[in-house]
Amino acid sequence: MLTARYYRLYPSAEQRSLIDKHFGCVRVVYNKSLEYSQDVYHKTGKMMSTYDLINQLPRWKEELPYLKAVNAQCLQQSVINFCAARYNFFKHKKGYPRFKNKHAHQSARFPHYGRVDERNQTVFVQVVGMIPAIIHRPVDGEVRSITLTKNTIGQYHASVLVKTGIAEPKANLVGKAIGIDLGITDFLVTSDGDRIPNPKHFKKHQKNLKRKQQKLARCKKDSNRRKKAKRLVSKIHLKVVNQRKDFIHKLSRQLINENQIVVFENLAIKNMVKNRHLANAISTIGWGMLISFCRYKARQDGKAVLRCDRSLPSSKMCSACLAINHELKLLQRVWTCVSCHTIHDRDQNAAINVLKGKYIQQHSIAYLVGRNILKRA
């Protein structure tokens, strides 16, 4: 089983210079791979393979001699990353690969010959050497690769991919199951009736962010003051990201520890953010991050995360008699079923229906309606 460790690095001035050279060369190779593959496709109509693009590296090194000063495997990995991004665009409808710039998040992957020294608190990578770090978690396995990153405020981190040698446990579908309804006022409501309020991390920093962005807008371009102001804006964004990740990591761990099966609704988040009234709230809340974190934690623990079909009318369907209330409005948070007269809390009722809707994974809506598992009023 593969897992990852994330460590904060404190490189010296010389090491920072070497790491930044790797970032720059990796970025140049990625951009040249994108440019060259586009040119070949427009001229011949053929797609360049990963092998063909890697074979262009010697020619690019002759054109740009500074590429010879960095780890060659990092450059090859940059080409592989570009081809993976291109594959995801055509296969999984992800965004088309874009040209990288030096002002954004930087990264370089060292595929081999890396190690972590827990006693001396260092991370070793080729060319750069032993980098001081905070090793807060043991590696407990074989290091497969190390990815060095630099965020927008100049902090360095190492993401260490580790092969633990332990087989991934099979998901056991026998045990306590819980349905979860995701929302905006309440971050989530469970089928057991538990409510987690929305912490609204971004909103807490919005006033401060506004002042810093106004100050940034008044600064003269390419000035030192503008660079300092931009760094302050980046610090606020990083603070929000870290708070959100910390909250969701703790919440996902609690959900996986307390339950064997966790069922979410398969939300179309990309379509939901097209609503201009809710786009900001949905974009900053982190639904997709919660599902992703729960998924990998459940896979490590031999548990299951399921999604019910988004066509299931979870909010409008009575969880007691399965009748559907077509007249239910978005503002109605409590409603009474006209068929069985049960009083429902909208969010908890939706969570219960999401839990029942886990059977959608195996059967279609038509099948469930034919077997009277779902009914229409």
JOTADA-V965565 format. One record per residue. N is the residue number from 1. RES is the residue in three letters. PSI is psi as a letter, one per 20 degrees, with the letter a starting at -180 (NA if undefined). OMEGA is omega in whole degrees, 0 to 359 (NA if undefined). D_CENTER is the distance of its C-alpha to the mean C-alpha in Angstrom with 1 decimal. Layout:
BEGIN
n->N res->RES psi->PSI omega->OMEGA d_center->D_CENTER
n->N res->RES psi->PSI omega->OMEGA d_center->D_CENTER
END
This chain:
BEGIN
n->1 res->MET psi->p omega->179 d_center->19.9
n->2 res->LEU psi->p omega->175 d_center->17.3
n->3 res->THR psi->r omega->185 d_center->15.4
n->4 res->ALA psi->q omega->173 d_center->14.3
n->5 res->ARG psi->p omega->186 d_center->15.8
n->6 res->TYR psi->o omega->186 d_center->14.8
n->7 res->TYR psi->q omega->174 d_center->18.0
n->8 res->ARG psi->p omega->182 d_center->19.3
n->9 res->LEU psi->q omega->177 d_center->21.9
n->10 res->TYR psi->m omega->182 d_center->25.1
n->11 res->PRO psi->q omega->175 d_center->26.7
n->12 res->SER psi->r omega->180 d_center->30.2
n->13 res->ALA psi->g omega->179 d_center->31.2
n->14 res->GLU psi->g omega->179 d_center->32.2
n->15 res->GLN psi->h omega->177 d_center->29.0
n->16 res->ARG psi->h omega->178 d_center->26.9
n->17 res->SER psi->g omega->179 d_center->29.1
n->18 res->LEU psi->g omega->180 d_center->28.5
n->19 res->ILE psi->g omega->179 d_center->24.7
n->20 res->ASP psi->h omega->176 d_center->24.7
n->21 res->LYS psi->g omega->177 d_center->27.0
n->22 res->HIS psi->g omega->178 d_center->24.5
n->23 res->PHE psi->g omega->181 d_center->21.8
n->24 res->GLY psi->g omega->181 d_center->24.3
n->25 res->CYS psi->h omega->177 d_center->25.6
n->26 res->VAL psi->g omega->179 d_center->22.3
n->27 res->ARG psi->g omega->179 d_center->21.5
n->28 res->VAL psi->g omega->180 d_center->25.1
n->29 res->VAL psi->g omega->178 d_center->24.8
n->30 res->TYR psi->g omega->181 d_center->21.6
n->31 res->ASN psi->h omega->178 d_center->23.4
n->32 res->LYS psi->h omega->177 d_center->26.6
n->33 res->SER psi->g omega->178 d_center->25.0
n->34 res->LEU psi->g omega->181 d_center->23.7
n->35 res->GLU psi->g omega->183 d_center->27.1
n->36 res->TYR psi->g omega->180 d_center->29.2
n->37 res->SER psi->h omega->177 d_center->27.5
n->38 res->GLN psi->g omega->180 d_center->27.9
n->39 res->ASP psi->g omega->180 d_center->31.6
n->40 res->VAL psi->h omega->181 d_center->32.4
n->41 res->TYR psi->g omega->180 d_center->31.0
n->42 res->HIS psi->h omega->182 d_center->33.0
n->43 res->LYS psi->g omega->187 d_center->36.1
n->44 res->THR psi->i omega->183 d_center->36.1
n->45 res->GLY psi->j omega->181 d_center->33.6
n->46 res->LYS psi->q omega->180 d_center->32.1
n->47 res->MET psi->p omega->177 d_center->28.6
n->48 res->MET psi->p omega->178 d_center->28.5
n->49 res->SER psi->r omega->177 d_center->27.3
n->50 res->THR psi->g omega->180 d_center->25.4
n->51 res->TYR psi->g omega->181 d_center->28.8
n->52 res->ASP psi->h omega->181 d_center->30.5
n->53 res->LEU psi->h omega->178 d_center->28.1
n->54 res->ILE psi->h omega->178 d_center->28.3
n->55 res->ASN psi->i omega->177 d_center->32.0
n->56 res->GLN psi->i omega->183 d_center->31.9
n->57 res->LEU psi->g omega->178 d_center->30.8
n->58 res->PRO psi->h omega->180 d_center->34.5
n->59 res->ARG psi->g omega->179 d_center->35.6
n->60 res->TRP psi->h omega->178 d_center->32.9
n->61 res->LYS psi->h omega->176 d_center->33.9
n->62 res->GLU psi->h omega->179 d_center->37.5
n->63 res->GLU psi->h omega->183 d_center->36.6
n->64 res->LEU psi->n omega->186 d_center->34.4
n->65 res->PRO psi->h omega->182 d_center->36.0
n->66 res->TYR psi->i omega->177 d_center->33.4
n->67 res->LEU psi->i omega->181 d_center->31.0
n->68 res->LYS psi->i omega->185 d_center->33.3
n->69 res->ALA psi->i omega->183 d_center->32.7
n->70 res->VAL psi->r omega->180 d_center->29.2
n->71 res->ASN psi->p omega->183 d_center->28.0
n->72 res->ALA psi->h omega->181 d_center->28.5
n->73 res->GLN psi->h omega->176 d_center->25.8
n->74 res->CYS psi->h omega->179 d_center->23.1
n->75 res->LEU psi->g omega->177 d_center->24.6
n->76 res->GLN psi->g omega->179 d_center->24.5
n->77 res->GLN psi->h omega->177 d_center->20.9
n->78 res->SER psi->g omega->176 d_center->20.1
n->79 res->VAL psi->g omega->179 d_center->22.0
n->80 res->ILE psi->g omega->179 d_center->20.2
n->81 res->ASN psi->g omega->177 d_center->16.8
n->82 res->PHE psi->g omega->181 d_center->18.4
n->83 res->CYS psi->h omega->177 d_center->19.8
n->84 res->ALA psi->g omega->178 d_center->16.5
n->85 res->ALA psi->h omega->178 d_center->15.1
n->86 res->ARG psi->g omega->178 d_center->18.4
n->87 res->TYR psi->g omega->179 d_center->18.4
n->88 res->ASN psi->h omega->178 d_center->15.1
n->89 res->PHE psi->g omega->183 d_center->16.8
n->90 res->PHE psi->h omega->186 d_center->19.9
n->91 res->LYS psi->g omega->187 d_center->18.8
n->92 res->HIS psi->j omega->176 d_center->15.7
n->93 res->LYS psi->k omega->174 d_center->16.3
n->94 res->LYS psi->r omega->181 d_center->13.4
n->95 res->GLY psi->q omega->180 d_center->14.5
n->96 res->TYR psi->q omega->180 d_center->17.4
n->97 res->PRO psi->p omega->181 d_center->17.2
n->98 res->ARG psi->q omega->178 d_center->18.4
n->99 res->PHE psi->p omega->181 d_center->20.6
n->100 res->LYS psi->q omega->177 d_center->19.1
n->101 res->ASN psi->r omega->188 d_center->20.9
n->102 res->LYS psi->i omega->182 d_center->21.9
n->103 res->HIS psi->i omega->182 d_center->20.8
n->104 res->ALA psi->a omega->177 d_center->17.0
n->105 res->HIS psi->p omega->184 d_center->14.7
n->106 res->GLN psi->q omega->178 d_center->16.6
n->107 res->SER psi->q omega->175 d_center->16.1
n->108 res->ALA psi->p omega->183 d_center->18.5
n->109 res->ARG psi->p omega->176 d_center->18.3
n->110 res->PHE psi->o omega->190 d_center->21.5
n->111 res->PRO psi->h omega->186 d_center->21.8
n->112 res->HIS psi->r omega->170 d_center->24.9
n->113 res->TYR psi->k omega->174 d_center->27.3
n->114 res->GLY psi->q omega->177 d_center->25.0
n->115 res->ARG psi->q omega->181 d_center->25.8
n->116 res->VAL psi->p omega->179 d_center->25.2
n->117 res->ASP psi->o omega->183 d_center->28.3
n->118 res->GLU psi->h omega->182 d_center->27.9
n->119 res->ARG psi->g omega->182 d_center->31.5
n->120 res->ASN psi->i omega->178 d_center->31.6
n->121 res->GLN psi->l omega->179 d_center->28.0
n->122 res->THR psi->q omega->173 d_center->27.2
n->123 res->VAL psi->p omega->182 d_center->24.8
n->124 res->PHE psi->p omega->170 d_center->26.7
n->125 res->VAL psi->q omega->181 d_center->25.7
n->126 res->GLN psi->q omega->178 d_center->28.3
n->127 res->VAL psi->g omega->183 d_center->30.1
n->128 res->VAL psi->g omega->180 d_center->28.5
n->129 res->GLY psi->b omega->182 d_center->29.9
n->130 res->MET psi->o omega->182 d_center->29.3
n->131 res->ILE psi->p omega->176 d_center->26.9
n->132 res->PRO psi->p omega->184 d_center->27.3
n->133 res->ALA psi->r omega->172 d_center->24.3
n->134 res->ILE psi->o omega->182 d_center->23.6
n->135 res->ILE psi->n omega->184 d_center->23.2
n->136 res->HIS psi->i omega->178 d_center->22.4
n->137 res->ARG psi->p omega->179 d_center->21.5
n->138 res->PRO psi->q omega->181 d_center->23.6
n->139 res->VAL psi->g omega->176 d_center->22.5
n->140 res->ASP psi->l omega->177 d_center->24.4
n->141 res->GLY psi->a omega->181 d_center->24.3
n->142 res->GLU psi->p omega->179 d_center->24.6
n->143 res->VAL psi->p omega->180 d_center->22.6
n->144 res->ARG psi->h omega->178 d_center->21.4
n->145 res->SER psi->r omega->177 d_center->19.8
n->146 res->ILE psi->p omega->178 d_center->18.8
n->147 res->THR psi->o omega->177 d_center->16.5
n->148 res->LEU psi->p omega->181 d_center->17.7
n->149 res->THR psi->q omega->176 d_center->15.8
n->150 res->LYS psi->p omega->181 d_center->17.3
n->151 res->ASN psi->a omega->189 d_center->15.8
n->152 res->THR psi->i omega->177 d_center->17.7
n->153 res->ILE psi->j omega->172 d_center->20.2
n->154 res->GLY psi->j omega->177 d_center->21.2
n->155 res->GLN psi->p omega->181 d_center->19.6
n->156 res->TYR psi->q omega->178 d_center->19.2
n->157 res->HIS psi->q omega->176 d_center->17.0
n->158 res->ALA psi->p omega->174 d_center->17.2
n->159 res->SER psi->o omega->186 d_center->14.6
n->160 res->VAL psi->o omega->177 d_center->17.1
n->161 res->LEU psi->p omega->188 d_center->16.6
n->162 res->VAL psi->p omega->171 d_center->19.3
n->163 res->LYS psi->o omega->188 d_center->21.2
n->164 res->THR psi->h omega->184 d_center->22.6
n->165 res->GLY psi->j omega->178 d_center->25.3
n->166 res->ILE psi->p omega->180 d_center->24.7
n->167 res->ALA psi->q omega->179 d_center->24.3
n->168 res->GLU psi->p omega->183 d_center->21.4
n->169 res->PRO psi->q omega->177 d_center->23.1
n->170 res->LYS psi->q omega->181 d_center->23.7
n->171 res->ALA psi->p omega->178 d_center->22.3
n->172 res->ASN psi->p omega->183 d_center->25.2
n->173 res->LEU psi->j omega->178 d_center->25.5
n->174 res->VAL psi->p omega->181 d_center->28.4
n->175 res->GLY psi->a omega->182 d_center->27.9
n->176 res->LYS psi->p omega->177 d_center->26.8
n->177 res->ALA psi->q omega->180 d_center->24.6
n->178 res->ILE psi->p omega->175 d_center->23.0
n->179 res->GLY psi->q omega->185 d_center->21.9
n->180 res->ILE psi->p omega->173 d_center->19.5
n->181 res->ASP psi->o omega->181 d_center->19.9
n->182 res->LEU psi->q omega->182 d_center->17.2
n->183 res->GLY psi->a omega->181 d_center->18.9
n->184 res->ILE psi->g omega->177 d_center->19.3
n->185 res->THR psi->g omega->170 d_center->22.4
n->186 res->ASP psi->p omega->181 d_center->21.3
n->187 res->PHE psi->g omega->174 d_center->17.7
n->188 res->LEU psi->q omega->174 d_center->18.7
n->189 res->VAL psi->p omega->182 d_center->22.0
n->190 res->THR psi->r omega->177 d_center->22.8
n->191 res->SER psi->i omega->176 d_center->25.6
n->192 res->ASP psi->i omega->179 d_center->27.5
n->193 res->GLY psi->i omega->179 d_center->27.7
n->194 res->ASP psi->q omega->181 d_center->25.4
n->195 res->ARG psi->p omega->175 d_center->23.8
n->196 res->ILE psi->o omega->182 d_center->21.0
n->197 res->PRO psi->q omega->179 d_center->21.6
n->198 res->ASN psi->o omega->182 d_center->19.1
n->199 res->PRO psi->h omega->177 d_center->19.0
n->200 res->LYS psi->l omega->182 d_center->18.6
n->201 res->HIS psi->g omega->183 d_center->17.3
n->202 res->PHE psi->h omega->183 d_center->17.4
n->203 res->LYS psi->h omega->180 d_center->20.8
n->204 res->LYS psi->h omega->182 d_center->22.3
n->205 res->HIS psi->j omega->189 d_center->21.8
n->206 res->GLN psi->g omega->181 d_center->22.6
n->207 res->LYS psi->g omega->178 d_center->26.3
n->208 res->ASN psi->g omega->179 d_center->25.8
n->209 res->LEU psi->h omega->180 d_center->23.3
n->210 res->LYS psi->g omega->180 d_center->25.9
n->211 res->ARG psi->g omega->181 d_center->28.6
n->212 res->LYS psi->h omega->179 d_center->26.8
n->213 res->GLN psi->h omega->176 d_center->25.9
n->214 res->GLN psi->g omega->178 d_center->29.5
n->215 res->LYS psi->h omega->177 d_center->30.7
n->216 res->LEU psi->h omega->182 d_center->28.5
n->217 res->ALA psi->h omega->181 d_center->30.0
n->218 res->ARG psi->i omega->182 d_center->33.5
n->219 res->CYS psi->q omega->178 d_center->33.1
n->220 res->LYS psi->p omega->183 d_center->34.8
n->221 res->LYS psi->q omega->178 d_center->32.6
n->222 res->ASP psi->j omega->177 d_center->32.4
n->223 res->SER psi->r omega->178 d_center->33.9
n->224 res->ASN psi->h omega->179 d_center->33.1
n->225 res->ARG psi->h omega->178 d_center->32.8
n->226 res->ARG psi->h omega->178 d_center->30.1
n->227 res->LYS psi->g omega->179 d_center->28.1
n->228 res->LYS psi->g omega->180 d_center->28.5
n->229 res->ALA psi->h omega->178 d_center->27.6
n->230 res->LYS psi->h omega->178 d_center->24.5
n->231 res->ARG psi->h omega->178 d_center->23.5
n->232 res->LEU psi->h omega->177 d_center->24.1
n->233 res->VAL psi->g omega->179 d_center->21.9
n->234 res->SER psi->h omega->179 d_center->19.0
n->235 res->LYS psi->g omega->180 d_center->19.8
n->236 res->ILE psi->g omega->179 d_center->19.5
n->237 res->HIS psi->g omega->180 d_center->16.0
n->238 res->LEU psi->h omega->177 d_center->15.0
n->239 res->LYS psi->g omega->179 d_center->16.8
n->240 res->VAL psi->g omega->180 d_center->15.0
n->241 res->VAL psi->g omega->181 d_center->11.5
n->242 res->ASN psi->h omega->177 d_center->13.0
n->243 res->GLN psi->g omega->180 d_center->14.7
n->244 res->ARG psi->g omega->180 d_center->11.9
n->245 res->LYS psi->g omega->180 d_center->10.0
n->246 res->ASP psi->g omega->179 d_center->13.5
n->247 res->PHE psi->g omega->184 d_center->14.4
n->248 res->ILE psi->h omega->176 d_center->11.6
n->249 res->HIS psi->g omega->181 d_center->12.0
n->250 res->LYS psi->g omega->181 d_center->15.7
n->251 res->LEU psi->g omega->180 d_center->15.6
n->252 res->SER psi->h omega->178 d_center->13.7
n->253 res->ARG psi->h omega->178 d_center->16.1
n->254 res->GLN psi->g omega->181 d_center->19.0
n->255 res->LEU psi->g omega->182 d_center->18.2
n->256 res->ILE psi->h omega->180 d_center->18.0
n->257 res->ASN psi->h omega->186 d_center->21.1
n->258 res->GLU psi->i omega->185 d_center->23.2
n->259 res->ASN psi->q omega->177 d_center->22.6
n->260 res->GLN psi->h omega->181 d_center->22.9
n->261 res->ILE psi->p omega->176 d_center->21.3
n->262 res->VAL psi->p omega->185 d_center->18.7
n->263 res->VAL psi->p omega->176 d_center->18.9
n->264 res->PHE psi->q omega->171 d_center->16.7
n->265 res->GLU psi->q omega->181 d_center->17.8
n->266 res->ASN psi->n omega->185 d_center->16.3
n->267 res->LEU psi->q omega->174 d_center->15.6
n->268 res->ALA psi->m omega->188 d_center->15.7
n->269 res->ILE psi->h omega->180 d_center->13.4
n->270 res->LYS psi->h omega->178 d_center->14.1
n->271 res->ASN psi->h omega->182 d_center->17.7
n->272 res->MET psi->h omega->181 d_center->17.8
n->273 res->VAL psi->i omega->175 d_center->16.8
n->274 res->LYS psi->i omega->174 d_center->19.9
n->275 res->ASN psi->o omega->188 d_center->22.0
n->276 res->ARG psi->i omega->179 d_center->22.9
n->277 res->HIS psi->h omega->184 d_center->23.9
n->278 res->LEU psi->i omega->188 d_center->20.6
n->279 res->ALA psi->g omega->183 d_center->18.1
n->280 res->ASN psi->g omega->182 d_center->17.8
n->281 res->ALA psi->g omega->182 d_center->17.5
n->282 res->ILE psi->h omega->183 d_center->14.9
n->283 res->SER psi->h omega->186 d_center->12.7
n->284 res->THR psi->i omega->186 d_center->12.9
n->285 res->ILE psi->h omega->174 d_center->12.8
n->286 res->GLY psi->k omega->177 d_center->9.3
n->287 res->TRP psi->g omega->182 d_center->10.2
n->288 res->GLY psi->h omega->178 d_center->7.3
n->289 res->MET psi->g omega->179 d_center->5.5
n->290 res->LEU psi->g omega->181 d_center->9.0
n->291 res->ILE psi->g omega->180 d_center->9.4
n->292 res->SER psi->g omega->180 d_center->6.7
n->293 res->PHE psi->g omega->178 d_center->8.2
n->294 res->CYS psi->h omega->183 d_center->11.6
n->295 res->ARG psi->g omega->183 d_center->11.4
n->296 res->TYR psi->h omega->177 d_center->11.3
n->297 res->LYS psi->h omega->178 d_center->13.7
n->298 res->ALA psi->h omega->179 d_center->15.9
n->299 res->ARG psi->h omega->178 d_center->16.1
n->300 res->GLN psi->h omega->185 d_center->17.3
n->301 res->ASP psi->j omega->180 d_center->19.8
n->302 res->GLY psi->k omega->178 d_center->21.2
n->303 res->LYS psi->a omega->188 d_center->20.1
n->304 res->ALA psi->q omega->171 d_center->18.8
n->305 res->VAL psi->o omega->183 d_center->16.2
n->306 res->LEU psi->r omega->175 d_center->17.8
n->307 res->ARG psi->p omega->174 d_center->17.5
n->308 res->CYS psi->r omega->185 d_center->20.7
n->309 res->ASP psi->q omega->182 d_center->21.7
n->310 res->ARG psi->i omega->178 d_center->21.0
n->311 res->SER psi->i omega->177 d_center->24.7
n->312 res->LEU psi->p omega->181 d_center->25.8
n->313 res->PRO psi->m omega->189 d_center->27.4
n->314 res->SER psi->h omega->182 d_center->26.0
n->315 res->SER psi->h omega->186 d_center->27.2
n->316 res->LYS psi->i omega->184 d_center->30.5
n->317 res->MET psi->p omega->178 d_center->31.5
n->318 res->CYS psi->p omega->181 d_center->33.7
n->319 res->SER psi->i omega->180 d_center->32.4
n->320 res->ALA psi->g omega->183 d_center->36.0
n->321 res->CYS psi->i omega->177 d_center->37.8
n->322 res->LEU psi->j omega->174 d_center->35.0
n->323 res->ALA psi->q omega->185 d_center->36.8
n->324 res->ILE psi->p omega->178 d_center->34.8
n->325 res->ASN psi->n omega->183 d_center->35.5
n->326 res->HIS psi->i omega->184 d_center->35.2
n->327 res->GLU psi->j omega->184 d_center->36.5
n->328 res->LEU psi->p omega->179 d_center->33.7
n->329 res->LYS psi->r omega->183 d_center->32.4
n->330 res->LEU psi->h omega->182 d_center->29.1
n->331 res->LEU psi->i omega->181 d_center->31.0
n->332 res->GLN psi->o omega->181 d_center->32.6
n->333 res->ARG psi->i omega->175 d_center->30.8
n->334 res->VAL psi->p omega->181 d_center->33.7
n->335 res->TRP psi->q omega->182 d_center->35.7
n->336 res->THR psi->p omega->180 d_center->38.5
n->337 res->CYS psi->p omega->181 d_center->38.6
n->338 res->VAL psi->i omega->182 d_center->41.8
n->339 res->SER psi->g omega->183 d_center->42.3
n->340 res->CYS psi->i omega->176 d_center->42.2
n->341 res->HIS psi->k omega->175 d_center->42.2
n->342 res->THR psi->p omega->179 d_center->39.3
n->343 res->ILE psi->p omega->185 d_center->37.7
n->344 res->HIS psi->p omega->161 d_center->33.9
n->345 res->ASP psi->p omega->190 d_center->31.2
n->346 res->ARG psi->g omega->186 d_center->28.9
n->347 res->ASP psi->g omega->180 d_center->25.6
n->348 res->GLN psi->h omega->177 d_center->26.9
n->349 res->ASN psi->g omega->178 d_center->28.7
n->350 res->ALA psi->h omega->180 d_center->25.5
n->351 res->ALA psi->h omega->178 d_center->23.8
n->352 res->ILE psi->g omega->179 d_center->26.9
n->353 res->ASN psi->h omega->176 d_center->26.8
n->354 res->VAL psi->g omega->178 d_center->23.2
n->355 res->LEU psi->g omega->177 d_center->24.3
n->356 res->LYS psi->h omega->183 d_center->27.3
n->357 res->GLY psi->j omega->177 d_center->25.3
n->358 res->LYS psi->h omega->178 d_center->23.6
n->359 res->TYR psi->i omega->175 d_center->26.7
n->360 res->ILE psi->h omega->180 d_center->25.4
n->361 res->GLN psi->h omega->183 d_center->23.4
n->362 res->GLN psi->h omega->186 d_center->26.8
n->363 res->HIS psi->q omega->179 d_center->29.0
n->364 res->SER psi->r omega->178 d_center->29.1
n->365 res->ILE psi->g omega->181 d_center->30.1
n->366 res->ALA psi->h omega->180 d_center->33.6
n->367 res->TYR psi->g omega->182 d_center->34.1
n->368 res->LEU psi->h omega->177 d_center->33.2
n->369 res->VAL psi->h omega->179 d_center->35.6
n->370 res->GLY psi->h omega->179 d_center->38.3
n->371 res->ARG psi->j omega->179 d_center->38.1
n->372 res->ASN psi->k omega->173 d_center->38.2
n->373 res->ILE psi->h omega->170 d_center->34.9
n->374 res->LEU psi->p omega->179 d_center->33.9
n->375 res->LYS psi->q omega->176 d_center->36.7
n->376 res->ARG psi->p omega->182 d_center->37.1
n->377 res->ALA psi->NA omega->NA d_center->39.5
END
